[in-house]
Amino acid sequence: MAEENKTPDQGGRILGWVYRTLAGPATVDNAIHGCSNEARDLWKRDLEKRKQWSREQRERKRAEREARRGL
């Protein structure tokens, strides 16, 4: 393979390890599954609160747009 066509993880054994372990793309495999049930429940509750807040903001903005149209 030509040198200019190599990806960062193909730079040899040591550079490949550095890329995969330190500088490589982030992975989130089992991010939730590896924690306690309490932490998982708290995470789910927090996620639902964030989704609810987003829904409320969209609804508020929609109501503001409709109010401006009615003026």
Buried (B, 14 or more C-beta within 10 A) or exposed (E): EEEEEEEEBEBEEEBBEBBEEEEEEEEEEEEEEEEEEEEEEEEEEEEEEEEEEEEEEEEEEEEEEEEEEEE
